[in-house]
Amino acid sequence: MFVPTIDREDMDASAMLRRAHERGEQLEKYDPNQLVSEVAGLLRERGFHPELPAGTGRAGMAAGAAGMMLRAFGILPAGDVTSIDRVNAPDPESR
């Protein structure tokens, strides 16, 4: 089974916006923090105990991962993508 690799540009916000514009469509947006909250709720419904303790950096990691997942689905993370979504951060050392 052939599984294509995703080019990093495929998930870049500006490239996503350009492709949507070329198709004549609006790019959908969704709040990564809302997605984190909804996933935590889903996990609780399934009997799990998700935790994002303050001061551990895990909440930031979850928000960053949510932003990456949204982009993988072709949805732009709403908000400040440079702080929520580290792939679009200006400096590679901060990723």
PDB file with one MODEL, atoms N, CA, C and O in Angstrom:
MODEL        1
ATOM      1  N   MET A   1       0.842  -1.178   0.000  1.00  0.00           N
ATOM      2  CA  MET A   1       0.000   0.000   0.000  1.00  0.00           C
ATOM      3  C   MET A   1       0.886   1.240   0.000  1.00  0.00           C
ATOM      4  O   MET A   1       1.762   1.380   0.854  1.00  0.00           O
ATOM      5  N   PHE A   2       0.665   2.130  -0.943  1.00  0.00           N
ATOM      6  CA  PHE A   2       1.435   3.367  -1.047  1.00  0.00           C
ATOM      7  C   PHE A   2       0.831   4.423  -0.128  1.00  0.00           C
ATOM      8  O   PHE A   2      -0.354   4.740  -0.225  1.00  0.00           O
ATOM      9  N   VAL A   3       1.661   4.964   0.766  1.00  0.00           N
ATOM     10  CA  VAL A   3       1.223   6.045   1.644  1.00  0.00           C
ATOM     11  C   VAL A   3       2.082   7.255   1.319  1.00  0.00           C
ATOM     12  O   VAL A   3       3.282   7.252   1.595  1.00  0.00           O
ATOM     13  N   PRO A   4       1.483   8.297   0.733  1.00  0.00           N
ATOM     14  CA  PRO A   4       2.278   9.469   0.375  1.00  0.00           C
ATOM     15  C   PRO A   4       2.747  10.215   1.622  1.00  0.00           C
ATOM     16  O   PRO A   4       2.038  10.280   2.626  1.00  0.00           O
ATOM     17  N   THR A   5       3.939  10.769   1.541  1.00  0.00           N
ATOM     18  CA  THR A   5       4.424  11.592   2.634  1.00  0.00           C
ATOM     19  C   THR A   5       3.885  13.002   2.456  1.00  0.00           C
ATOM     20  O   THR A   5       3.655  13.455   1.335  1.00  0.00           O
ATOM     21  N   ILE A   6       3.692  13.668   3.543  1.00  0.00           N
ATOM     22  CA  ILE A   6       3.151  15.031   3.506  1.00  0.00           C
ATOM     23  C   ILE A   6       4.316  16.009   3.512  1.00  0.00           C
ATOM     24  O   ILE A   6       5.170  15.980   4.398  1.00  0.00           O
ATOM     25  N   ASP A   7       4.332  16.852   2.529  1.00  0.00           N
ATOM     26  CA  ASP A   7       5.318  17.914   2.480  1.00  0.00           C
ATOM     27  C   ASP A   7       4.979  18.920   3.564  1.00  0.00           C
ATOM     28  O   ASP A   7       3.806  19.215   3.792  1.00  0.00           O
ATOM     29  N   ARG A   8       5.998  19.449   4.236  1.00  0.00           N
ATOM     30  CA  ARG A   8       5.767  20.402   5.312  1.00  0.00           C
ATOM     31  C   ARG A   8       4.930  21.589   4.834  1.00  0.00           C
ATOM     32  O   ARG A   8       4.156  22.146   5.613  1.00  0.00           O
ATOM     33  N   GLU A   9       5.072  21.985   3.570  1.00  0.00           N
ATOM     34  CA  GLU A   9       4.289  23.097   3.047  1.00  0.00           C
ATOM     35  C   GLU A   9       2.804  22.763   3.013  1.00  0.00           C
ATOM     36  O   GLU A   9       1.971  23.667   3.084  1.00  0.00           O
ATOM     37  N   ASP A  10       2.461  21.503   2.908  1.00  0.00           N
ATOM     38  CA  ASP A  10       1.055  21.125   2.879  1.00  0.00           C
ATOM     39  C   ASP A  10       0.321  21.594   4.126  1.00  0.00           C
ATOM     40  O   ASP A  10      -0.887  21.825   4.081  1.00  0.00           O
ATOM     41  N   MET A  11       1.040  21.737   5.245  1.00  0.00           N
ATOM     42  CA  MET A  11       0.415  22.118   6.503  1.00  0.00           C
ATOM     43  C   MET A  11       0.746  23.550   6.895  1.00  0.00           C
ATOM     44  O   MET A  11       0.387  23.981   7.990  1.00  0.00           O
ATOM     45  N   ASP A  12       1.412  24.287   6.041  1.00  0.00           N
ATOM     46  CA  ASP A  12       1.741  25.679   6.302  1.00  0.00           C
ATOM     47  C   ASP A  12       0.493  26.542   6.099  1.00  0.00           C
ATOM     48  O   ASP A  12      -0.204  26.403   5.094  1.00  0.00           O
ATOM     49  N   ALA A  13       0.214  27.431   7.055  1.00  0.00           N
ATOM     50  CA  ALA A  13      -1.010  28.230   7.012  1.00  0.00           C
ATOM     51  C   ALA A  13      -1.121  29.052   5.733  1.00  0.00           C
ATOM     52  O   ALA A  13      -2.196  29.121   5.139  1.00  0.00           O
ATOM     53  N   SER A  14      -0.034  29.672   5.302  1.00  0.00           N
ATOM     54  CA  SER A  14      -0.114  30.502   4.094  1.00  0.00           C
ATOM     55  C   SER A  14      -0.374  29.640   2.860  1.00  0.00           C
ATOM     56  O   SER A  14      -1.111  30.055   1.965  1.00  0.00           O
ATOM     57  N   ALA A  15       0.217  28.456   2.801  1.00  0.00           N
ATOM     58  CA  ALA A  15      -0.027  27.559   1.669  1.00  0.00           C
ATOM     59  C   ALA A  15      -1.473  27.063   1.688  1.00  0.00           C
ATOM     60  O   ALA A  15      -2.102  26.937   0.637  1.00  0.00           O
ATOM     61  N   MET A  16      -1.995  26.783   2.874  1.00  0.00           N
ATOM     62  CA  MET A  16      -3.384  26.346   2.984  1.00  0.00           C
ATOM     63  C   MET A  16      -4.333  27.443   2.500  1.00  0.00           C
ATOM     64  O   MET A  16      -5.292  27.170   1.779  1.00  0.00           O
ATOM     65  N   LEU A  17      -4.058  28.681   2.903  1.00  0.00           N
ATOM     66  CA  LEU A  17      -4.883  29.811   2.469  1.00  0.00           C
ATOM     67  C   LEU A  17      -4.814  29.998   0.959  1.00  0.00           C
ATOM     68  O   LEU A  17      -5.834  30.243   0.315  1.00  0.00           O
ATOM     69  N   ARG A  18      -3.606  29.882   0.389  1.00  0.00           N
ATOM     70  CA  ARG A  18      -3.428  30.040  -1.054  1.00  0.00           C
ATOM     71  C   ARG A  18      -4.222  28.979  -1.815  1.00  0.00           C
ATOM     72  O   ARG A  18      -4.914  29.295  -2.783  1.00  0.00           O
ATOM     73  N   ARG A  19      -4.122  27.723  -1.381  1.00  0.00           N
ATOM     74  CA  ARG A  19      -4.850  26.644  -2.068  1.00  0.00           C
ATOM     75  C   ARG A  19      -6.357  26.844  -1.987  1.00  0.00           C
ATOM     76  O   ARG A  19      -7.069  26.617  -2.965  1.00  0.00           O
ATOM     77  N   ALA A  20      -6.845  27.270  -0.822  1.00  0.00           N
ATOM     78  CA  ALA A  20      -8.285  27.522  -0.683  1.00  0.00           C
ATOM     79  C   ALA A  20      -8.714  28.648  -1.615  1.00  0.00           C
ATOM     80  O   ALA A  20      -9.761  28.568  -2.258  1.00  0.00           O
ATOM     81  N   HIS A  21      -7.904  29.691  -1.684  1.00  0.00           N
ATOM     82  CA  HIS A  21      -8.205  30.822  -2.569  1.00  0.00           C
ATOM     83  C   HIS A  21      -8.229  30.365  -4.031  1.00  0.00           C
ATOM     84  O   HIS A  21      -9.104  30.769  -4.796  1.00  0.00           O
ATOM     85  N   GLU A  22      -7.265  29.520  -4.415  1.00  0.00           N
ATOM     86  CA  GLU A  22      -7.217  29.012  -5.783  1.00  0.00           C
ATOM     87  C   GLU A  22      -8.459  28.188  -6.123  1.00  0.00           C
ATOM     88  O   GLU A  22      -8.904  28.168  -7.270  1.00  0.00           O
ATOM     89  N   ARG A  23      -9.014  27.507  -5.113  1.00  0.00           N
ATOM     90  CA  ARG A  23     -10.237  26.728  -5.327  1.00  0.00           C
ATOM     91  C   ARG A  23     -11.485  27.598  -5.236  1.00  0.00           C
ATOM     92  O   ARG A  23     -12.589  27.131  -5.514  1.00  0.00           O
ATOM     93  N   GLY A  24     -11.313  28.871  -4.846  1.00  0.00           N
ATOM     94  CA  GLY A  24     -12.451  29.766  -4.684  1.00  0.00           C
ATOM     95  C   GLY A  24     -13.240  29.485  -3.425  1.00  0.00           C
ATOM     96  O   GLY A  24     -14.439  29.756  -3.369  1.00  0.00           O
ATOM     97  N   GLU A  25     -12.578  28.941  -2.406  1.00  0.00           N
ATOM     98  CA  GLU A  25     -13.250  28.574  -1.159  1.00  0.00           C
ATOM     99  C   GLU A  25     -12.659  29.359   0.006  1.00  0.00           C
ATOM    100  O   GLU A  25     -11.542  29.868  -0.077  1.00  0.00           O
ATOM    101  N   GLN A  26     -13.410  29.449   1.074  1.00  0.00           N
ATOM    102  CA  GLN A  26     -12.911  30.001   2.319  1.00  0.00           C
ATOM    103  C   GLN A  26     -12.251  28.875   3.103  1.00  0.00           C
ATOM    104  O   GLN A  26     -12.772  27.760   3.144  1.00  0.00           O
ATOM    105  N   LEU A  27     -11.129  29.151   3.715  1.00  0.00           N
ATOM    106  CA  LEU A  27     -10.470  28.146   4.545  1.00  0.00           C
ATOM    107  C   LEU A  27     -11.178  28.078   5.891  1.00  0.00           C
ATOM    108  O   LEU A  27     -11.388  29.098   6.548  1.00  0.00           O
ATOM    109  N   GLU A  28     -11.537  26.886   6.288  1.00  0.00           N
ATOM    110  CA  GLU A  28     -12.206  26.715   7.575  1.00  0.00           C
ATOM    111  C   GLU A  28     -11.209  26.947   8.704  1.00  0.00           C
ATOM    112  O   GLU A  28     -10.020  26.657   8.568  1.00  0.00           O
ATOM    113  N   LYS A  29     -11.711  27.474   9.824  1.00  0.00           N
ATOM    114  CA  LYS A  29     -10.879  27.720  11.005  1.00  0.00           C
ATOM    115  C   LYS A  29     -11.547  27.088  12.218  1.00  0.00           C
ATOM    116  O   LYS A  29     -12.771  26.978  12.295  1.00  0.00           O
ATOM    117  N   TYR A  30     -10.701  26.674  13.169  1.00  0.00           N
ATOM    118  CA  TYR A  30     -11.222  26.094  14.403  1.00  0.00           C
ATOM    119  C   TYR A  30     -10.239  26.381  15.516  1.00  0.00           C
ATOM    120  O   TYR A  30      -9.029  26.376  15.291  1.00  0.00           O
ATOM    121  N   ASP A  31     -10.734  26.628  16.702  1.00  0.00           N
ATOM    122  CA  ASP A  31      -9.894  26.962  17.854  1.00  0.00           C
ATOM    123  C   ASP A  31      -9.240  25.701  18.424  1.00  0.00           C
ATOM    124  O   ASP A  31      -9.944  24.799  18.878  1.00  0.00           O
ATOM    125  N   PRO A  32      -7.904  25.623  18.408  1.00  0.00           N
ATOM    126  CA  PRO A  32      -7.226  24.447  18.954  1.00  0.00           C
ATOM    127  C   PRO A  32      -7.544  24.206  20.424  1.00  0.00           C
ATOM    128  O   PRO A  32      -7.637  23.058  20.857  1.00  0.00           O
ATOM    129  N   ASN A  33      -7.712  25.278  21.197  1.00  0.00           N
ATOM    130  CA  ASN A  33      -8.037  25.107  22.619  1.00  0.00           C
ATOM    131  C   ASN A  33      -9.412  24.468  22.790  1.00  0.00           C
ATOM    132  O   ASN A  33      -9.618  23.675  23.708  1.00  0.00           O
ATOM    133  N   GLN A  34     -10.345  24.807  21.916  1.00  0.00           N
ATOM    134  CA  GLN A  34     -11.669  24.180  21.942  1.00  0.00           C
ATOM    135  C   GLN A  34     -11.552  22.698  21.611  1.00  0.00           C
ATOM    136  O   GLN A  34     -12.223  21.865  22.220  1.00  0.00           O
ATOM    137  N   LEU A  35     -10.692  22.371  20.637  1.00  0.00           N
ATOM    138  CA  LEU A  35     -10.488  20.970  20.277  1.00  0.00           C
ATOM    139  C   LEU A  35      -9.898  20.193  21.456  1.00  0.00           C
ATOM    140  O   LEU A  35     -10.322  19.070  21.727  1.00  0.00           O
ATOM    141  N   VAL A  36      -8.932  20.774  22.154  1.00  0.00           N
ATOM    142  CA  VAL A  36      -8.342  20.121  23.332  1.00  0.00           C
ATOM    143  C   VAL A  36      -9.427  19.848  24.370  1.00  0.00           C
ATOM    144  O   VAL A  36      -9.490  18.758  24.938  1.00  0.00           O
ATOM    145  N   SER A  37     -10.279  20.841  24.614  1.00  0.00           N
ATOM    146  CA  SER A  37     -11.363  20.686  25.584  1.00  0.00           C
ATOM    147  C   SER A  37     -12.327  19.580  25.168  1.00  0.00           C
ATOM    148  O   SER A  37     -12.752  18.775  25.997  1.00  0.00           O
ATOM    149  N   GLU A  38     -12.671  19.544  23.883  1.00  0.00           N
ATOM    150  CA  GLU A  38     -13.597  18.526  23.389  1.00  0.00           C
ATOM    151  C   GLU A  38     -12.986  17.125  23.450  1.00  0.00           C
ATOM    152  O   GLU A  38     -13.684  16.159  23.760  1.00  0.00           O
ATOM    153  N   VAL A  39     -11.694  17.008  23.159  1.00  0.00           N
ATOM    154  CA  VAL A  39     -11.031  15.701  23.236  1.00  0.00           C
ATOM    155  C   VAL A  39     -10.957  15.242  24.691  1.00  0.00           C
ATOM    156  O   VAL A  39     -11.175  14.066  24.980  1.00  0.00           O
ATOM    157  N   ALA A  40     -10.650  16.164  25.611  1.00  0.00           N
ATOM    158  CA  ALA A  40     -10.621  15.806  27.035  1.00  0.00           C
ATOM    159  C   ALA A  40     -12.001  15.310  27.480  1.00  0.00           C
ATOM    160  O   ALA A  40     -12.104  14.328  28.214  1.00  0.00           O
ATOM    161  N   GLY A  41     -13.057  15.993  27.034  1.00  0.00           N
ATOM    162  CA  GLY A  41     -14.416  15.551  27.368  1.00  0.00           C
ATOM    163  C   GLY A  41     -14.729  14.176  26.807  1.00  0.00           C
ATOM    164  O   GLY A  41     -15.339  13.348  27.482  1.00  0.00           O
ATOM    165  N   LEU A  42     -14.317  13.935  25.582  1.00  0.00           N
ATOM    166  CA  LEU A  42     -14.525  12.625  24.961  1.00  0.00           C
ATOM    167  C   LEU A  42     -13.782  11.529  25.736  1.00  0.00           C
ATOM    168  O   LEU A  42     -14.318  10.444  25.958  1.00  0.00           O
ATOM    169  N   LEU A  43     -12.559  11.824  26.139  1.00  0.00           N
ATOM    170  CA  LEU A  43     -11.793  10.850  26.920  1.00  0.00           C
ATOM    171  C   LEU A  43     -12.467  10.558  28.258  1.00  0.00           C
ATOM    172  O   LEU A  43     -12.506   9.408  28.694  1.00  0.00           O
ATOM    173  N   ARG A  44     -12.997  11.588  28.910  1.00  0.00           N
ATOM    174  CA  ARG A  44     -13.718  11.381  30.175  1.00  0.00           C
ATOM    175  C   ARG A  44     -14.946  10.501  29.959  1.00  0.00           C
ATOM    176  O   ARG A  44     -15.232   9.614  30.764  1.00  0.00           O
ATOM    177  N   GLU A  45     -15.672  10.752  28.862  1.00  0.00           N
ATOM    178  CA  GLU A  45     -16.851   9.933  28.548  1.00  0.00           C
ATOM    179  C   GLU A  45     -16.481   8.473  28.368  1.00  0.00           C
ATOM    180  O   GLU A  45     -17.281   7.581  28.651  1.00  0.00           O
ATOM    181  N   ARG A  46     -15.253   8.230  27.893  1.00  0.00           N
ATOM    182  CA  ARG A  46     -14.795   6.854  27.642  1.00  0.00           C
ATOM    183  C   ARG A  46     -14.109   6.240  28.852  1.00  0.00           C
ATOM    184  O   ARG A  46     -13.555   5.145  28.764  1.00  0.00           O
ATOM    185  N   GLY A  47     -14.144   6.953  30.002  1.00  0.00           N
ATOM    186  CA  GLY A  47     -13.609   6.392  31.243  1.00  0.00           C
ATOM    187  C   GLY A  47     -12.156   6.738  31.526  1.00  0.00           C
ATOM    188  O   GLY A  47     -11.565   6.189  32.457  1.00  0.00           O
ATOM    189  N   PHE A  48     -11.566   7.638  30.744  1.00  0.00           N
ATOM    190  CA  PHE A  48     -10.186   8.053  30.984  1.00  0.00           C
ATOM    191  C   PHE A  48     -10.157   9.282  31.871  1.00  0.00           C
ATOM    192  O   PHE A  48     -11.193   9.892  32.132  1.00  0.00           O
ATOM    193  N   HIS A  49      -8.971   9.645  32.334  1.00  0.00           N
ATOM    194  CA  HIS A  49      -8.792  10.792  33.231  1.00  0.00           C
ATOM    195  C   HIS A  49      -7.719  11.722  32.674  1.00  0.00           C
ATOM    196  O   HIS A  49      -6.604  11.758  33.195  1.00  0.00           O
ATOM    197  N   PRO A  50      -8.042  12.478  31.618  1.00  0.00           N
ATOM    198  CA  PRO A  50      -7.040  13.372  31.020  1.00  0.00           C
ATOM    199  C   PRO A  50      -6.681  14.507  31.983  1.00  0.00           C
ATOM    200  O   PRO A  50      -7.551  15.090  32.630  1.00  0.00           O
ATOM    201  N   GLU A  51      -5.394  14.804  32.064  1.00  0.00           N
ATOM    202  CA  GLU A  51      -4.911  15.870  32.931  1.00  0.00           C
ATOM    203  C   GLU A  51      -3.940  16.752  32.169  1.00  0.00           C
ATOM    204  O   GLU A  51      -3.105  16.263  31.407  1.00  0.00           O
ATOM    205  N   LEU A  52      -4.055  18.050  32.378  1.00  0.00           N
ATOM    206  CA  LEU A  52      -3.112  19.029  31.844  1.00  0.00           C
ATOM    207  C   LEU A  52      -2.710  19.943  32.997  1.00  0.00           C
ATOM    208  O   LEU A  52      -3.142  21.094  33.057  1.00  0.00           O
ATOM    209  N   PRO A  53      -1.872  19.429  33.924  1.00  0.00           N
ATOM    210  CA  PRO A  53      -1.522  20.222  35.100  1.00  0.00           C
ATOM    211  C   PRO A  53      -0.782  21.506  34.733  1.00  0.00           C
ATOM    212  O   PRO A  53       0.083  21.518  33.857  1.00  0.00           O
ATOM    213  N   ALA A  54      -1.143  22.581  35.422  1.00  0.00           N
ATOM    214  CA  ALA A  54      -0.482  23.871  35.200  1.00  0.00           C
ATOM    215  C   ALA A  54       1.002  23.775  35.527  1.00  0.00           C
ATOM    216  O   ALA A  54       1.400  23.057  36.444  1.00  0.00           O
ATOM    217  N   GLY A  55       1.804  24.492  34.781  1.00  0.00           N
ATOM    218  CA  GLY A  55       3.238  24.551  35.044  1.00  0.00           C
ATOM    219  C   GLY A  55       4.043  23.413  34.447  1.00  0.00           C
ATOM    220  O   GLY A  55       5.263  23.377  34.609  1.00  0.00           O
ATOM    221  N   THR A  56       3.398  22.485  33.764  1.00  0.00           N
ATOM    222  CA  THR A  56       4.128  21.352  33.189  1.00  0.00           C
ATOM    223  C   THR A  56       4.411  21.536  31.707  1.00  0.00           C
ATOM    224  O   THR A  56       5.229  20.812  31.139  1.00  0.00           O
ATOM    225  N   GLY A  57       3.745  22.496  31.075  1.00  0.00           N
ATOM    226  CA  GLY A  57       3.896  22.689  29.638  1.00  0.00           C
ATOM    227  C   GLY A  57       3.021  21.773  28.813  1.00  0.00           C
ATOM    228  O   GLY A  57       2.998  21.867  27.586  1.00  0.00           O
ATOM    229  N   ARG A  58       2.296  20.880  29.486  1.00  0.00           N
ATOM    230  CA  ARG A  58       1.482  19.911  28.753  1.00  0.00           C
ATOM    231  C   ARG A  58       0.290  20.554  28.069  1.00  0.00           C
ATOM    232  O   ARG A  58      -0.128  20.092  27.008  1.00  0.00           O
ATOM    233  N   ALA A  59      -0.271  21.616  28.653  1.00  0.00           N
ATOM    234  CA  ALA A  59      -1.392  22.304  28.004  1.00  0.00           C
ATOM    235  C   ALA A  59      -0.927  22.925  26.686  1.00  0.00           C
ATOM    236  O   ALA A  59      -1.648  22.881  25.689  1.00  0.00           O
ATOM    237  N   GLY A  60       0.262  23.495  26.681  1.00  0.00           N
ATOM    238  CA  GLY A  60       0.826  24.064  25.456  1.00  0.00           C
ATOM    239  C   GLY A  60       1.108  23.003  24.416  1.00  0.00           C
ATOM    240  O   GLY A  60       0.871  23.208  23.226  1.00  0.00           O
ATOM    241  N   MET A  61       1.617  21.861  24.871  1.00  0.00           N
ATOM    242  CA  MET A  61       1.864  20.761  23.937  1.00  0.00           C
ATOM    243  C   MET A  61       0.556  20.269  23.330  1.00  0.00           C
ATOM    244  O   MET A  61       0.493  19.972  22.137  1.00  0.00           O
ATOM    245  N   ALA A  62      -0.496  20.183  24.156  1.00  0.00           N
ATOM    246  CA  ALA A  62      -1.794  19.724  23.654  1.00  0.00           C
ATOM    247  C   ALA A  62      -2.354  20.711  22.632  1.00  0.00           C
ATOM    248  O   ALA A  62      -2.881  20.303  21.597  1.00  0.00           O
ATOM    249  N   ALA A  63      -2.240  22.009  22.923  1.00  0.00           N
ATOM    250  CA  ALA A  63      -2.736  23.026  21.985  1.00  0.00           C
ATOM    251  C   ALA A  63      -1.936  22.988  20.685  1.00  0.00           C
ATOM    252  O   ALA A  63      -2.510  23.113  19.603  1.00  0.00           O
ATOM    253  N   GLY A  64      -0.619  22.818  20.781  1.00  0.00           N
ATOM    254  CA  GLY A  64       0.213  22.715  19.577  1.00  0.00           C
ATOM    255  C   GLY A  64      -0.138  21.494  18.748  1.00  0.00           C
ATOM    256  O   GLY A  64      -0.208  21.561  17.521  1.00  0.00           O
ATOM    257  N   ALA A  65      -0.358  20.378  19.428  1.00  0.00           N
ATOM    258  CA  ALA A  65      -0.733  19.152  18.727  1.00  0.00           C
ATOM    259  C   ALA A  65      -2.109  19.297  18.082  1.00  0.00           C
ATOM    260  O   ALA A  65      -2.334  18.806  16.976  1.00  0.00           O
ATOM    261  N   ALA A  66      -3.025  19.971  18.771  1.00  0.00           N
ATOM    262  CA  ALA A  66      -4.356  20.205  18.208  1.00  0.00           C
ATOM    263  C   ALA A  66      -4.243  21.056  16.950  1.00  0.00           C
ATOM    264  O   ALA A  66      -4.927  20.803  15.958  1.00  0.00           O
ATOM    265  N   GLY A  67      -3.371  22.073  16.994  1.00  0.00           N
ATOM    266  CA  GLY A  67      -3.159  22.906  15.812  1.00  0.00           C
ATOM    267  C   GLY A  67      -2.612  22.101  14.647  1.00  0.00           C
ATOM    268  O   GLY A  67      -3.034  22.288  13.506  1.00  0.00           O
ATOM    269  N   MET A  68      -1.679  21.210  14.929  1.00  0.00           N
ATOM    270  CA  MET A  68      -1.112  20.365  13.871  1.00  0.00           C
ATOM    271  C   MET A  68      -2.171  19.423  13.306  1.00  0.00           C
ATOM    272  O   MET A  68      -2.231  19.202  12.096  1.00  0.00           O
ATOM    273  N   MET A  69      -3.002  18.872  14.180  1.00  0.00           N
ATOM    274  CA  MET A  69      -4.037  17.958  13.703  1.00  0.00           C
ATOM    275  C   MET A  69      -5.053  18.701  12.841  1.00  0.00           C
ATOM    276  O   MET A  69      -5.490  18.187  11.811  1.00  0.00           O
ATOM    277  N   LEU A  70      -5.429  19.908  13.257  1.00  0.00           N
ATOM    278  CA  LEU A  70      -6.363  20.684  12.445  1.00  0.00           C
ATOM    279  C   LEU A  70      -5.783  20.937  11.061  1.00  0.00           C
ATOM    280  O   LEU A  70      -6.479  20.769  10.059  1.00  0.00           O
ATOM    281  N   ARG A  71      -4.509  21.342  10.992  1.00  0.00           N
ATOM    282  CA  ARG A  71      -3.881  21.591   9.689  1.00  0.00           C
ATOM    283  C   ARG A  71      -3.812  20.322   8.868  1.00  0.00           C
ATOM    284  O   ARG A  71      -3.980  20.370   7.649  1.00  0.00           O
ATOM    285  N   ALA A  72      -3.569  19.189   9.505  1.00  0.00           N
ATOM    286  CA  ALA A  72      -3.523  17.922   8.769  1.00  0.00           C
ATOM    287  C   ALA A  72      -4.871  17.637   8.106  1.00  0.00           C
ATOM    288  O   ALA A  72      -4.928  17.026   7.038  1.00  0.00           O
ATOM    289  N   PHE A  73      -5.948  18.082   8.742  1.00  0.00           N
ATOM    290  CA  PHE A  73      -7.287  17.927   8.177  1.00  0.00           C
ATOM    291  C   PHE A  73      -7.634  19.053   7.216  1.00  0.00           C
ATOM    292  O   PHE A  73      -8.733  19.068   6.661  1.00  0.00           O
ATOM    293  N   GLY A  74      -6.718  20.000   7.005  1.00  0.00           N
ATOM    294  CA  GLY A  74      -6.963  21.105   6.090  1.00  0.00           C
ATOM    295  C   GLY A  74      -7.757  22.235   6.704  1.00  0.00           C
ATOM    296  O   GLY A  74      -8.367  23.031   5.989  1.00  0.00           O
ATOM    297  N   ILE A  75      -7.754  22.313   8.036  1.00  0.00           N
ATOM    298  CA  ILE A  75      -8.472  23.358   8.760  1.00  0.00           C
ATOM    299  C   ILE A  75      -7.440  24.239   9.457  1.00  0.00           C
ATOM    300  O   ILE A  75      -6.539  23.733  10.127  1.00  0.00           O
ATOM    301  N   LEU A  76      -7.568  25.534   9.301  1.00  0.00           N
ATOM    302  CA  LEU A  76      -6.615  26.473   9.879  1.00  0.00           C
ATOM    303  C   LEU A  76      -6.889  26.650  11.366  1.00  0.00           C
ATOM    304  O   LEU A  76      -8.025  26.931  11.748  1.00  0.00           O
ATOM    305  N   PRO A  77      -5.869  26.492  12.220  1.00  0.00           N
ATOM    306  CA  PRO A  77      -6.071  26.763  13.641  1.00  0.00           C
ATOM    307  C   PRO A  77      -6.382  28.248  13.843  1.00  0.00           C
ATOM    308  O   PRO A  77      -5.629  29.110  13.390  1.00  0.00           O
ATOM    309  N   ALA A  78      -7.475  28.539  14.512  1.00  0.00           N
ATOM    310  CA  ALA A  78      -7.841  29.925  14.795  1.00  0.00           C
ATOM    311  C   ALA A  78      -6.945  30.452  15.906  1.00  0.00           C
ATOM    312  O   ALA A  78      -6.486  29.688  16.754  1.00  0.00           O
ATOM    313  N   GLY A  79      -6.701  31.731  15.901  1.00  0.00           N
ATOM    314  CA  GLY A  79      -5.876  32.345  16.934  1.00  0.00           C
ATOM    315  C   GLY A  79      -4.491  32.646  16.406  1.00  0.00           C
ATOM    316  O   GLY A  79      -4.258  32.671  15.198  1.00  0.00           O
ATOM    317  N   ASP A  80      -3.583  32.871  17.326  1.00  0.00           N
ATOM    318  CA  ASP A  80      -2.209  33.238  16.994  1.00  0.00           C
ATOM    319  C   ASP A  80      -1.413  31.976  16.699  1.00  0.00           C
ATOM    320  O   ASP A  80      -0.911  31.331  17.619  1.00  0.00           O
ATOM    321  N   VAL A  81      -1.294  31.619  15.426  1.00  0.00           N
ATOM    322  CA  VAL A  81      -0.640  30.352  15.065  1.00  0.00           C
ATOM    323  C   VAL A  81       0.837  30.335  15.399  1.00  0.00           C
ATOM    324  O   VAL A  81       1.430  29.258  15.462  1.00  0.00           O
ATOM    325  N   THR A  82       1.459  31.492  15.617  1.00  0.00           N
ATOM    326  CA  THR A  82       2.882  31.473  15.955  1.00  0.00           C
ATOM    327  C   THR A  82       3.106  31.009  17.380  1.00  0.00           C
ATOM    328  O   THR A  82       4.188  30.518  17.699  1.00  0.00           O
ATOM    329  N   SER A  83       2.105  31.153  18.252  1.00  0.00           N
ATOM    330  CA  SER A  83       2.288  30.660  19.612  1.00  0.00           C
ATOM    331  C   SER A  83       1.538  29.357  19.854  1.00  0.00           C
ATOM    332  O   SER A  83       1.976  28.524  20.648  1.00  0.00           O
ATOM    333  N   ILE A  84       0.418  29.179  19.176  1.00  0.00           N
ATOM    334  CA  ILE A  84      -0.354  27.954  19.365  1.00  0.00           C
ATOM    335  C   ILE A  84       0.232  26.814  18.550  1.00  0.00           C
ATOM    336  O   ILE A  84       0.303  25.681  19.024  1.00  0.00           O
ATOM    337  N   ASP A  85       0.642  27.099  17.360  1.00  0.00           N
ATOM    338  CA  ASP A  85       1.051  26.083  16.412  1.00  0.00           C
ATOM    339  C   ASP A  85       2.517  26.305  16.046  1.00  0.00           C
ATOM    340  O   ASP A  85       2.814  27.131  15.183  1.00  0.00           O
ATOM    341  N   ARG A  86       3.417  25.600  16.673  1.00  0.00           N
ATOM    342  CA  ARG A  86       4.844  25.870  16.555  1.00  0.00           C
ATOM    343  C   ARG A  86       5.405  25.611  15.163  1.00  0.00           C
ATOM    344  O   ARG A  86       6.494  26.098  14.861  1.00  0.00           O
ATOM    345  N   VAL A  87       4.719  24.874  14.308  1.00  0.00           N
ATOM    346  CA  VAL A  87       5.244  24.648  12.958  1.00  0.00           C
ATOM    347  C   VAL A  87       5.371  25.970  12.204  1.00  0.00           C
ATOM    348  O   VAL A  87       6.257  26.131  11.366  1.00  0.00           O
ATOM    349  N   ASN A  88       4.485  26.907  12.506  1.00  0.00           N
ATOM    350  CA  ASN A  88       4.539  28.202  11.844  1.00  0.00           C
ATOM    351  C   ASN A  88       5.367  29.223  12.613  1.00  0.00           C
ATOM    352  O   ASN A  88       5.355  30.406  12.271  1.00  0.00           O
ATOM    353  N   ALA A  89       6.078  28.792  13.633  1.00  0.00           N
ATOM    354  CA  ALA A  89       6.922  29.706  14.406  1.00  0.00           C
ATOM    355  C   ALA A  89       8.041  30.239  13.529  1.00  0.00           C
ATOM    356  O   ALA A  89       8.548  29.517  12.670  1.00  0.00           O
ATOM    357  N   PRO A  90       8.438  31.493  13.730  1.00  0.00           N
ATOM    358  CA  PRO A  90       9.450  32.081  12.855  1.00  0.00           C
ATOM    359  C   PRO A  90      10.848  31.512  13.014  1.00  0.00           C
ATOM    360  O   PRO A  90      11.628  31.536  12.062  1.00  0.00           O
ATOM    361  N   ASP A  91      11.193  30.996  14.204  1.00  0.00           N
ATOM    362  CA  ASP A  91      12.549  30.497  14.383  1.00  0.00           C
ATOM    363  C   ASP A  91      12.533  28.983  14.646  1.00  0.00           C
ATOM    364  O   ASP A  91      11.793  28.512  15.510  1.00  0.00           O
ATOM    365  N   PRO A  92      13.346  28.224  13.903  1.00  0.00           N
ATOM    366  CA  PRO A  92      13.351  26.758  14.025  1.00  0.00           C
ATOM    367  C   PRO A  92      13.762  26.280  15.401  1.00  0.00           C
ATOM    368  O   PRO A  92      13.384  25.178  15.796  1.00  0.00           O
ATOM    369  N   GLU A  93      14.525  27.070  16.150  1.00  0.00           N
ATOM    370  CA  GLU A  93      14.990  26.636  17.470  1.00  0.00           C
ATOM    371  C   GLU A  93      13.858  26.560  18.476  1.00  0.00           C
ATOM    372  O   GLU A  93      13.994  25.880  19.493  1.00  0.00           O
ATOM    373  N   SER A  94      12.756  27.228  18.229  1.00  0.00           N
ATOM    374  CA  SER A  94      11.647  27.236  19.179  1.00  0.00           C
ATOM    375  C   SER A  94      10.679  26.093  18.948  1.00  0.00           C
ATOM    376  O   SER A  94       9.701  25.969  19.685  1.00  0.00           O
ATOM    377  N   ARG A  95      10.914  25.261  17.961  1.00  0.00           N
ATOM    378  CA  ARG A  95      10.013  24.140  17.685  1.00  0.00           C
ATOM    379  C   ARG A  95      10.332  22.965  18.561  1.00  0.00           C
ATOM    380  O   ARG A  95       9.675  21.929  18.468  1.00  0.00           O
TER     381      ARG A  95
ENDMDL
END
